[in-house]
């Protein structure tokens, strides 16, 4: 299924700047339609477009940087899901409580590669990929060692035994403590701030929506540091990209 992010990116990729007036109108129309269609069936997007709220019980103790408590946005939802993934705490959207994984699924309809669902630490599904990778690496290394001694057969039994044990323990421990996104895909926090900029412009019916492309946004691809992203998210909420977008489109600021 296409996500809201991939749909908006497909619109971006259809035209390259500089845009004609007709292209601006087409891009704005298509993006607005995608947001409206998603909002019709996704209460998270509906709450974001309405400038509503998202919270959870005990948010105050996690709000040390004075950011995650505020209006509903895609990036703030990402941070709240990250904070509540371990505890599986329910999340409140616009006064209505939803299970954590329901909100994670609503978020995944918009932002790909987030991996923010709560998975119990004892669930076998949590460990399959990590164990398969650990055993695959063990077999490869054992085979490489055995090539120097044909009498051992296809695999070095010493390497199989000890590296297999150590690799399995490392895989189980790491996976129990952390769930990773697929690093080959887009970083979800970058996708989230991209959608936030677009949502802000959709809400105000701004022609700047045509210039709100992902490459226009400042981003960190491999790491997410609050000192970088929290001010960026606040700048979007304060319409801080309006002037730059107007310059890109040759439009007067504030339209």
MIDOSE-1310 file (N, C-alpha, C; in nm, 2 decimals, decimal comma, always signed):
residues 255
xxxx	+0,08/-0,12/+0,00/+0,00/+0,00/+0,00/+0,09/+0,13/+0,00; +0,05/+0,22/-0,09/+0,13/+0,35/-0,09/+0,10/+0,42/+0,04; +0,20/+0,48/+0,10/+0,18/+0,57/+0,22/+0,16/+0,71/+0,17; +0,11/+0,79/+0,27/+0,09/+0,94/+0,24/+0,22/+1,00/+0,19
xxxx	+0,33/+0,95/+0,25/+0,47/+1,00/+0,22/+0,50/+0,97/+0,07; +0,48/+0,84/+0,03/+0,52/+0,80/-0,10/+0,43/+0,87/-0,21; +0,30/+0,89/-0,17/+0,21/+0,96/-0,27/+0,26/+1,11/-0,29; +0,29/+1,17/-0,18/+0,33/+1,31/-0,19/+0,47/+1,32/-0,27
xxxx	+0,55/+1,23/-0,24/+0,68/+1,23/-0,31/+0,67/+1,20/-0,46; +0,57/+1,12/-0,49/+0,54/+1,09/-0,64/+0,50/+1,22/-0,71; +0,42/+1,30/-0,63/+0,38/+1,43/-0,69/+0,50/+1,52/-0,71; +0,59/+1,53/-0,61/+0,71/+1,61/-0,62/+0,80/+1,56/-0,74
xxxx	+0,80/+1,44/-0,76/+0,89/+1,38/-0,87/+0,83/+1,40/-1,01; +0,71/+1,44/-1,01/+0,64/+1,46/-1,14/+0,69/+1,58/-1,22; +0,72/+1,69/-1,14/+0,77/+1,81/-1,20/+0,89/+1,86/-1,13; +0,98/+1,92/-1,20/+1,11/+1,97/-1,14/+1,10/+2,13/-1,15
xxxx	+1,15/+2,19/-1,04/+1,15/+2,34/-1,04/+1,25/+2,39/-1,15; +1,22/+2,51/-1,19/+1,11/+2,61/-1,16/+0,98/+2,56/-1,22; +0,87/+2,60/-1,15/+0,74/+2,56/-1,19/+0,66/+2,67/-1,26; +0,58/+2,62/-1,35/+0,48/+2,72/-1,41/+0,36/+2,73/-1,32
xxxx	+0,28/+2,83/-1,34/+0,16/+2,85/-1,26/+0,07/+2,73/-1,26; +0,06/+2,67/-1,38/-0,02/+2,55/-1,40/+0,03/+2,43/-1,32; +0,16/+2,42/-1,32/+0,23/+2,31/-1,24/+0,21/+2,33/-1,09; +0,22/+2,45/-1,04/+0,20/+2,48/-0,90/+0,06/+2,44/-0,86
xxxx	-0,04/+2,48/-0,94/-0,18/+2,45/-0,91/-0,20/+2,30/-0,91; -0,14/+2,23/-1,01/-0,15/+2,08/-1,01/-0,09/+2,01/-0,89; +0,03/+2,05/-0,85/+0,09/+1,99/-0,73/+0,01/+2,02/-0,61; -0,03/+2,14/-0,59/-0,11/+2,18/-0,47/-0,24/+2,09/-0,47
xxxx	-0,31/+2,08/-0,58/-0,43/+2,01/-0,59/-0,41/+1,86/-0,55; -0,31/+1,80/-0,61/-0,28/+1,66/-0,59/-0,25/+1,63/-0,44; -0,16/+1,71/-0,39/-0,12/+1,69/-0,25/-0,23/+1,71/-0,15; -0,31/+1,81/-0,18/-0,43/+1,84/-0,09/-0,53/+1,72/-0,10
xxxx	-0,54/+1,67/-0,22/-0,64/+1,56/-0,23/-0,59/+1,43/-0,16; -0,46/+1,41/-0,16/-0,40/+1,29/-0,09/-0,42/+1,31/+0,06; -0,39/+1,43/+0,11/-0,41/+1,45/+0,25/-0,56/+1,44/+0,29; -0,65/+1,49/+0,21/-0,79/+1,49/+0,24/-0,84/+1,34/+0,24
xxxx	-0,80/+1,27/+0,14/-0,84/+1,13/+0,13/-0,79/+1,05/+0,25; -0,67/+1,07/+0,29/-0,62/+1,00/+0,41/-0,69/+1,04/+0,54; -0,71/+1,17/+0,55/-0,78/+1,22/+0,67/-0,92/+1,16/+0,68; -0,98/+1,13/+0,57/-1,12/+1,08/+0,58/-1,13/+0,94/+0,64
xxxx	-1,01/+0,87/+0,64/-1,01/+0,74/+0,70/-0,91/+0,72/+0,81; -0,83/+0,82/+0,84/-0,72/+0,81/+0,94/-0,74/+0,92/+1,04; -0,78/+0,89/+1,16/-0,80/+0,99/+1,27/-0,67/+1,07/+1,31; -0,56/+1,01/+1,29/-0,43/+1,08/+1,32/-0,41/+1,19/+1,22
xxxx	-0,43/+1,17/+1,09/-0,41/+1,27/+0,99/-0,52/+1,38/+1,01; -0,64/+1,34/+1,04/-0,75/+1,43/+1,07/-0,71/+1,52/+1,18; -0,66/+1,47/+1,29/-0,62/+1,55/+1,41/-0,51/+1,64/+1,37; -0,41/+1,60/+1,29/-0,30/+1,69/+1,25/-0,35/+1,80/+1,17
xxxx	-0,44/+1,78/+1,07/-0,49/+1,88/+0,98/-0,57/+1,98/+1,06; -0,64/+1,93/+1,17/-0,72/+2,02/+1,24/-0,65/+2,10/+1,35; -0,51/+2,07/+1,36/-0,43/+2,14/+1,47/-0,47/+2,09/+1,60; -0,51/+1,96/+1,61/-0,56/+1,90/+1,74/-0,44/+1,86/+1,83
xxxx	-0,47/+1,76/+1,92/-0,38/+1,72/+2,02/-0,35/+1,58/+2,01; -0,23/+1,54/+2,07/-0,19/+1,40/+2,09/-0,11/+1,40/+2,22; -0,14/+1,30/+2,30/-0,08/+1,29/+2,43/-0,09/+1,15/+2,49; -0,04/+1,13/+2,60/-0,05/+1,00/+2,67/-0,03/+1,03/+2,82
xxxx	-0,08/+0,94/+2,90/-0,07/+0,95/+3,05/+0,08/+0,94/+3,09; +0,12/+1,04/+3,16/+0,26/+1,05/+3,21/+0,36/+1,12/+3,11; +0,30/+1,19/+3,02/+0,39/+1,26/+2,92/+0,48/+1,36/+2,98; +0,43/+1,42/+3,10/+0,51/+1,52/+3,16/+0,65/+1,48/+3,20
xxxx	+0,67/+1,35/+3,24/+0,80/+1,30/+3,28/+0,89/+1,28/+3,17; +0,84/+1,27/+3,05/+0,92/+1,25/+2,93/+0,94/+1,38/+2,85; +0,89/+1,49/+2,90/+0,89/+1,61/+2,83/+1,00/+1,70/+2,88; +1,12/+1,64/+2,90/+1,23/+1,72/+2,95/+1,28/+1,83/+2,86
xxxx	+1,26/+1,81/+2,73/+1,31/+1,92/+2,64/+1,19/+2,01/+2,60; +1,08/+1,99/+2,66/+0,96/+2,08/+2,64/+0,92/+2,07/+2,49; +0,91/+1,95/+2,44/+0,87/+1,94/+2,30/+0,75/+1,84/+2,27; +0,76/+1,72/+2,33/+0,66/+1,62/+2,29/+0,52/+1,65/+2,34
xxxx	+0,51/+1,74/+2,43/+0,37/+1,78/+2,47/+0,33/+1,90/+2,39; +0,24/+1,89/+2,30/+0,20/+2,00/+2,21/+0,09/+1,95/+2,11; +0,07/+2,03/+2,00/-0,03/+2,00/+1,90/+0,02/+1,87/+1,82; -0,08/+1,80/+1,76/-0,06/+1,68/+1,69/+0,02/+1,71/+1,56
xxxx	+0,14/+1,65/+1,54/+0,21/+1,66/+1,42/+0,27/+1,52/+1,39; +0,32/+1,50/+1,27/+0,38/+1,37/+1,24/+0,50/+1,34/+1,32; +0,59/+1,44/+1,33/+0,71/+1,43/+1,40/+0,69/+1,41/+1,55; +0,59/+1,48/+1,61/+0,56/+1,46/+1,75/+0,50/+1,32/+1,77
xxxx	+0,42/+1,28/+1,68/+0,37/+1,14/+1,69/+0,48/+1,04/+1,69; +0,58/+1,06/+1,60/+0,69/+0,97/+1,60/+0,76/+0,96/+1,73; +0,78/+1,08/+1,80/+0,85/+1,08/+1,92/+0,77/+1,02/+2,03; +0,64/+1,04/+2,03/+0,55/+0,98/+2,13/+0,54/+0,83/+2,12
xxxx	+0,53/+0,78/+1,99/+0,53/+0,64/+1,97/+0,67/+0,58/+2,02; +0,77/+0,65/+2,00/+0,90/+0,60/+2,04/+0,91/+0,59/+2,19; +0,86/+0,69/+2,26/+0,86/+0,69/+2,40/+0,77/+0,59/+2,47; +0,66/+0,55/+2,40/+0,56/+0,46/+2,46/+0,57/+0,32/+2,40
xxxx	+0,66/+0,29/+2,31/+0,67/+0,16/+2,25/+0,70/+0,05/+2,35; +0,79/+0,08/+2,44/+0,83/-0,02/+2,54/+0,72/-0,05/+2,64; +0,65/+0,05/+2,69/+0,54/+0,04/+2,79/+0,41/+0,00/+2,73; +0,40/+0,02/+2,60/+0,27/-0,01/+2,53/+0,16/+0,07/+2,58
xxxx	+0,19/+0,20/+2,62/+0,09/+0,29/+2,68/-0,01/+0,33/+2,57; -0,14/+0,35/+2,61/-0,24/+0,40/+2,51/-0,21/+0,55/+2,48; -0,25/+0,59/+2,37/-0,23/+0,73/+2,32/-0,36/+0,80/+2,30; -0,37/+0,92/+2,34/-0,50/+1,00/+2,33/-0,49/+1,10/+2,21
xxxx	-0,58/+1,08/+2,11/-0,59/+1,17/+2,00/-0,71/+1,25/+2,01; -0,70/+1,38/+2,02/-0,82/+1,46/+2,03/-0,92/+1,42/+2,14; -0,87/+1,38/+2,25/-0,96/+1,34/+2,36/-1,01/+1,19/+2,35; -0,97/+1,12/+2,25/-1,01/+0,98/+2,24/-0,89/+0,89/+2,25
xxxx	-0,90/+0,79/+2,34/-0,79/+0,70/+2,37/-0,78/+0,59/+2,26; -0,66/+0,56/+2,21/-0,64/+0,45/+2,12/-0,52/+0,36/+2,18; -0,53/+0,23/+2,15/-0,41/+0,15/+2,19/-0,29/+0,19/+2,11; -0,17/+0,17/+2,17/-0,05/+0,22/+2,11/-0,03/+0,17/+1,97
xxxx	-0,06/+0,04/+1,95/-0,03/-0,02/+1,82/-0,13/+0,03/+1,71; -0,25/+0,07/+1,76/-0,34/+0,13/+1,66/-0,29/+0,26/+1,61; -0,24/+0,34/+1,70/-0,18/+0,47/+1,65/-0,05/+0,44/+1,57; +0,03/+0,34/+1,60/+0,14/+0,31/+1,52/+0,10/+0,26/+1,38
xxxx	-0,01/+0,19/+1,37/-0,06/+0,15/+1,24/-0,11/+0,28/+1,16; -0,18/+0,37/+1,23/-0,22/+0,49/+1,16/-0,10/+0,57/+1,11; +0,00/+0,57/+1,19/+0,12/+0,65/+1,16/+0,19/+0,58/+1,04; +0,20/+0,44/+1,04/+0,26/+0,37/+0,93/+0,19/+0,38/+0,80
xxxx	+0,06/+0,42/+0,80/-0,01/+0,45/+0,67/+0,05/+0,58/+0,61; +0,11/+0,66/+0,69/+0,17/+0,79/+0,64/+0,32/+0,78/+0,62; +0,39/+0,73/+0,72/+0,53/+0,73/+0,72/+0,59/+0,59/+0,71; +0,66/+0,56/+0,61/+0,71/+0,42/+0,59/+0,84/+0,40/+0,68
xxxx	+0,86/+0,27/+0,71/+0,99/+0,23/+0,77/+1,00/+0,28/+0,92; +0,89/+0,30/+0,99/+0,90/+0,35/+1,12/+0,93/+0,25/+1,23; +0,87/+0,13/+1,22/+0,89/+0,02/+1,31/+0,86/+0,06/+1,45; +0,75/+0,12/+1,48/+0,72/+0,17/+1,62/+0,61/+0,10/+1,69
xxxx	+0,57/-0,02/+1,63/+0,48/-0,10/+1,70/+0,54/-0,17/+1,83; +0,46/-0,18/+1,93/+0,50/-0,26/+2,05/+0,50/-0,40/+2,02; +0,62/-0,47/+2,04/+0,63/-0,61/+2,03/+0,68/-0,67/+2,16; +0,61/-0,76/+2,23/+0,66/-0,81/+2,35/+0,80/-0,87/+2,34
xxxx	+0,88/-0,85/+2,44/+1,02/-0,90/+2,43/+1,03/-1,05/+2,41; +0,93/-1,12/+2,46/+0,93/-1,27/+2,45/+0,87/-1,32/+2,32; +0,82/-1,23/+2,23/+0,76/-1,28/+2,11/+0,86/-1,34/+2,02; +0,84/-1,46/+1,97/+0,94/-1,52/+1,87/+0,95/-1,44/+1,75
xxxx	+0,85/-1,37/+1,70/+0,86/-1,30/+1,58/+0,96/-1,19/+1,59; +0,99/-1,14/+1,71/+1,09/-1,04/+1,73/+1,23/-1,08/+1,70; +1,26/-1,21/+1,71/+1,40/-1,25/+1,70/+1,43/-1,33/+1,57; +1,34/-1,36/+1,49/+1,36/-1,44/+1,37/+1,47/-1,38/+1,28
xxxx	+1,46/-1,25/+1,25/+1,56/-1,19/+1,16/+1,69/-1,18/+1,22; +1,70/-1,14/+1,35/+1,83/-1,13/+1,41/+1,90/-1,26/+1,42; +1,83/-1,37/+1,46/+1,89/-1,50/+1,47/+1,93/-1,55/+1,33; +1,85/-1,53/+1,24/+1,88/-1,58/+1,10/+2,01/-1,51/+1,05
xxxx	+2,03/-1,38/+1,08/+2,15/-1,31/+1,04/+2,27/-1,36/+1,11; +2,25/-1,38/+1,25/+2,36/-1,43/+1,33/+2,41/-1,57/+1,28; +2,31/-1,66/+1,26/+2,35/-1,80/+1,21/+2,41/-1,80/+1,07; +2,36/-1,71/+0,99/+2,41/-1,70/+0,85/+2,56/-1,65/+0,85
xxxx	+2,59/-1,55/+0,94/+2,73/-1,51/+0,95/+2,81/-1,62/+1,01; +2,76/-1,69/+1,10/+2,84/-1,80/+1,17/+2,87/-1,91/+1,06; +2,77/-1,95/+0,98/+2,80/-2,05/+0,88/+2,90/-2,00/+0,78; +2,89/-1,87/+0,74/+2,99/-1,82/+0,64/+3,13/-1,82/+0,70
xxxx	+3,15/-1,77/+0,82/+3,28/-1,77/+0,88/+3,33/-1,91/+0,90; +3,25/-2,00/+0,95/+3,29/-2,14/+0,97/+3,33/-2,21/+0,84; +3,26/-2,17/+0,73/+3,30/-2,23/+0,60/+3,43/-2,17/+0,55; +3,46/-2,05/+0,58/+3,58/-1,99/+0,54/+3,70/-2,05/+0,61
xxxx	+3,68/-2,07/+0,74/+3,79/-2,13/+0,82/+3,81/-2,28/+0,77; +3,71/-2,35/+0,74/+3,72/-2,49/+0,70/+3,79/-2,51/+0,56; +3,79/-2,40/+0,48/+3,86/-2,41/+0,35/+4,01/-2,44/+0,36; +4,07/-2,40/+0,48/+4,21/-2,42/+0,50/+4,24/-2,56/+0,55
xxxx	+4,13/-2,64/+0,59/+4,15/-2,77/+0,64/+4,04/-2,86/+0,58; +4,06/-2,92/+0,47/+3,95/-3,00/+0,40/+3,90/-3,12/+0,49; +3,98/-3,16/+0,58/+3,94/-3,28/+0,67/+3,83/-3,24/+0,76; +3,81/-3,11/+0,78/+3,70/-3,07/+0,87/+3,56/-3,08/+0,81
xxxx	+3,56/-3,09/+0,68/+3,43/-3,09/+0,61/+3,40/-2,95/+0,57; +3,27/-2,92/+0,53/+3,24/-2,79/+0,48/+3,24/-2,68/+0,59; +3,23/-2,71/+0,72/+3,23/-2,61/+0,82/+3,33/-2,65/+0,94; +3,39/-2,54/+0,99/+3,48/-2,57/+1,11/+3,39/-2,58/+1,23
xxxx	+3,39/-2,70/+1,30/+3,30/-2,73/+1,41/+3,33/-2,64/+1,53; +3,46/-2,60/+1,55/+3,50/-2,52/+1,66/+3,43/-2,38/+1,64; +3,44/-2,32/+1,52/+3,38/-2,19/+1,50/+3,23/-2,20/+1,50; +3,17/-2,31/+1,45/+3,03/-2,32/+1,45/+2,98/-2,32/+1,60
xxxx	+3,05/-2,39/+1,68/+3,00/-2,40/+1,82/+3,01/-2,27/+1,90; +3,13/-2,22/+1,90/+3,16/-2,10/+1,99/+3,10/-1,97/+1,93; +3,12/-1,95/+1,80/+3,07/-1,83/+1,74/+2,92/-1,84/+1,73; +2,86/-1,96/+1,71/+2,72/-1,98/+1,71/+2,65/-1,94/+1,84
xxxx	+2,72/-1,98/+1,95/+2,66/-1,95/+2,08/+2,67/-1,80/+2,11; +2,79/-1,74/+2,08/+2,81/-1,60/+2,11/+2,73/-1,51/+2,02; +2,72/-1,55/+1,89/+2,64/-1,47/+1,80/+2,49/-1,48/+1,83; +2,44/-1,59/+1,88/+2,30/-1,60/+1,91/+2,27/-1,52/+2,04
xxxx	+2,36/-1,53/+2,14/+2,34/-1,45/+2,26/+2,34/-1,30/+2,23; +2,43/-1,26/+2,14/+2,44/-1,11/+2,10/+2,31/-1,07/+2,03; +2,26/-1,16/+1,94/+2,15/-1,12/+1,86/+2,02/-1,12/+1,95; +2,01/-1,21/+2,04/+1,89/-1,21/+2,13/+1,89/-1,09/+2,22
xxxx	+2,01/-1,06/+2,28/+2,02/-0,95/+2,37/+2,00/-0,81/+2,30; +2,06/-0,79/+2,18/+2,04/-0,67/+2,11/+1,90/-0,65/+2,07; +1,83/-0,75/+2,02/+1,70/-0,74/+1,97/+1,60/-0,72/+2,08; +1,63/-0,78/+2,20/+1,54/-0,76/+2,32/+1,54/-0,61/+2,36
xxxx	+1,65/-0,55/+2,34/+1,67/-0,41/+2,39/+1,63/-0,30/+2,28; +1,64/-0,34/+2,15/+1,62/-0,24/+2,05/+1,56/-0,30/+1,93; +1,47/-0,22/+1,86/+1,41/-0,25/+1,74/+1,45/-0,15/+1,63; +1,51/-0,20/+1,53/+1,57/-0,11/+1,43/+1,48/-0,10/+1,30
xxxx	+1,48/+0,02/+1,24/+1,42/+0,04/+1,11/+1,52/-0,02/+1,01; +1,47/-0,03/+0,89/+1,55/-0,08/+0,78/+1,63/+0,04/+0,73; +1,76/+0,03/+0,74/+1,85/+0,15/+0,71/+1,85/+0,17/+0,56; +1,80/+0,08/+0,48/+1,80/+0,10/+0,33/+1,69/+0,19/+0,29
xxxx	+1,59/+0,21/+0,38/+1,47/+0,29/+0,35/+1,49/+0,43/+0,40; +1,40/+0,52/+0,37/+1,41/+0,66/+0,43/+1,40/+0,66/+0,58; +1,47/+0,75/+0,64/+1,47/+0,77/+0,79/+1,33/+0,82/+0,82; +1,25/+0,76/+0,91/+1,11/+0,80/+0,94/+1,10/+0,94/+0,99
xxxx	+1,20/+0,99/+1,07/+1,20/+1,12/+1,12/+1,21/+1,23/+1,01; +1,28/+1,20/+0,91/+1,29/+1,29/+0,79/+1,16/+1,29/+0,72; +1,10/+1,17/+0,70/+0,97/+1,16/+0,63/+0,86/+1,24/+0,71; +0,87/+1,23/+0,85/+0,77/+1,29/+0,93/+0,78/+1,44/+0,92
xxxx	+0,90/+1,50/+0,93/+0,91/+1,65/+0,92/+0,87/+1,70/+0,78; +0,90/+1,62/+0,68/+0,85/+1,65/+0,54/+0,70/+1,66/+0,53; +0,63/+1,56/+0,59/+0,49/+1,56/+0,59/+0,43/+1,67/+0,68; +0,50/+1,71/+0,79/+0,46/+1,82/+0,87/+0,46/+1,95/+0,79
xxxx	+0,57/+1,97/+0,72/+0,57/+2,09/+0,64/+0,46/+2,09/+0,54; +0,43/+1,98/+0,47/+0,32/+1,97/+0,37/+0,19/+1,99/+0,44; +0,17/+1,93/+0,56/+0,04/+1,94/+0,63/+0,02/+2,09/+0,67; +0,12/+2,16/+0,71/+0,10/+2,30/+0,75/+0,06/+2,38/+0,63
xxxx	+0,11/+2,35/+0,52/+0,08/+2,43/+0,39/-0,06/+2,39/+0,34; -0,09/+2,26/+0,35/-0,23/+2,21/+0,31/-0,33/+2,28/+0,40; -0,31/+2,29/+0,53/-0,40/+2,35/+0,62/-0,43/+2,49/+0,58; -0,33/+2,56/+0,53/-0,35/+2,71/+0,50/-0,37/+2,73/+0,35
xxxx	-0,38/+2,62/+0,27/-0,40/+2,63/+0,13/-0,30/+2,72/+0,06; -0,17/+2,69/+0,10/-0,06/+2,78/+0,05/+0,00/+2,72/-0,08; +0,02/+2,81/-0,18/+0,09/+2,77/-0,30/+0,23/+2,72/-0,27; +0,29/+2,75/-0,16/+0,42/+2,70/-0,12/+0,43/+2,55/-0,11
xxxx	+0,31/+2,49/-0,11/+0,30/+2,34/-0,11/+0,38/+2,28/-0,23; +0,38/+2,35/-0,34/+0,45/+2,30/-0,46/+0,60/+2,29/-0,43; +0,65/+2,38/-0,35/+0,80/+2,38/-0,33/+0,84/+2,30/-0,21; +0,74/+2,24/-0,13/+0,78/+2,17/-0,01/+0,82/+2,03/-0,05
xxxx	+0,94/+2,02/-0,10/+1,00/+1,89/-0,14/+1,10/+1,85/-0,03; +1,12/+1,72/-0,03/+1,21/+1,66/+0,08/+1,35/+1,72/+0,07; +1,40/+1,74/-0,05/+1,54/+1,79/-0,06/+1,55/+1,93/-0,01; +1,44/+2,00/+0,00/+1,43/+2,14/+0,05/+1,46/+2,14/+0,20
xxxx	+1,43/+2,03/+0,27/+1,43/+2,02/+0,41/+1,57/+1,99/+0,47; +1,61/+2,06/+0,57/+1,74/+2,02/+0,64/+1,71/+1,88/+0,70; +1,81/+1,79/+0,70/+1,79/+1,66/+0,75/+1,92/+1,59/+0,79; +1,91/+1,50/+0,89/+2,02/+1,41/+0,92/+1,97/+1,27/+0,88
xxxx	+2,05/+1,20/+0,80/+2,00/+1,07/+0,74/+2,02/+0,95/+0,83; +2,13/+0,95/+0,91/+2,15/+0,83/+0,99/+2,13/+0,84/+1,13; +2,13/+0,96/+1,19/+2,11/+0,98/+1,33/+2,00/+1,09/+1,35; +1,93/+1,08/+1,46/+1,83/+1,18/+1,49/+1,86/+1,25/+1,62
xxxx	+1,91/+1,37/+1,62/+1,95/+1,44/+1,74/+1,84/+1,54/+1,77; +1,79/+1,54/+1,90/+1,69/+1,64/+1,93/+1,73/+1,78/+1,91; +1,86/+1,81/+1,93/+1,90/+1,95/+1,92/+1,89/+2,00/+1,77; +1,88/+1,91/+1,68/+1,86/+1,94/+1,54/+1,72/+1,94/+1,50
xxxx	+1,64/+1,83/+1,54/+1,51/+1,81/+1,49/+1,40/+1,89/+1,57; +1,42/+1,91/+1,70/+1,32/+1,98/+1,77/+1,30/+2,13/+1,73; +1,41/+2,20/+1,71/+1,40/+2,34/+1,66/+1,34/+2,34/+1,51; +1,38/+2,23/+1,43/+1,33/+2,22/+1,30/+1,17/+2,21/+1,30
xxxx	+1,13/+2,12/+1,39/+0,98/+2,09/+1,40/+0,91/+2,22/+1,45; +0,97/+2,29/+1,54/+0,91/+2,41/+1,59/+0,90/+2,52/+1,48; +1,01/+2,52/+1,40/+1,01/+2,62/+1,29/+0,89/+2,59/+1,19; +0,87/+2,46/+1,17/+0,75/+2,43/+1,08/+0,62/+2,47/+1,14
xxxx	+0,61/+2,45/+1,27/+0,48/+2,48/+1,34/+0,46/+2,64/+1,34; +0,57/+2,71/+1,34/+0,56/+2,86/+1,34/+0,56/+2,91/+1,20; +0,54/+2,83/+1,09/+0,54/+2,87/+0,95/+0,67/+2,94/+0,91; +0,78/+2,88/+0,97/+0,91/+2,95/+0,94/+0,97/+2,92/+0,81
xxxx	+0,91/+2,84/+0,72/+0,96/+2,82/+0,59/+0,89/+2,90/+0,48; +0,79/+2,98/+0,52/+0,71/+3,05/+0,42/+0,79/+3,14/+0,33; +0,88/+3,21/+0,39/+0,96/+3,31/+0,31/+1,05/+3,23/+0,21; +1,12/+3,13/+0,26/+1,20/+3,06/+0,17/+1,12/+2,99/+0,05
xxxx	+1,01/+2,93/+0,09/+0,92/+2,87/-0,01/+0,87/+2,97/-0,11; +0,84/+3,09/-0,07/+0,79/+3,20/-0,16/+0,90/+3,24/-0,25; +1,02/+3,25/-0,21/+1,13/+3,28/-0,29/+1,15/+3,17/-0,40; +1,13/+3,05/-0,36/+1,15/+2,94/-0,46/+1,04/+2,95/-0,57
xxxx	+0,93/+2,99/-0,53/+0,82/+3,00/-0,63/+0,80/+3,13/-0,70; +0,87/+3,23/-0,65/+0,86/+3,37/-0,70/+0,73/+3,43/-0,66; +0,68/+3,39/-0,54/+0,55/+3,45/-0,49/+0,58/+3,54/-0,37; +0,49/+3,64/-0,35/+0,51/+3,72/-0,23/+0,48/+3,64/-0,10
xxx	+0,56/+3,66/+0,00/+0,55/+3,59/+0,13/+0,41/+3,62/+0,19; +0,35/+3,52/+0,26/+0,23/+3,54/+0,33/+0,10/+3,51/+0,25; +0,12/+3,47/+0,12/+0,00/+3,43/+0,04/-0,06/+3,30/+0,08
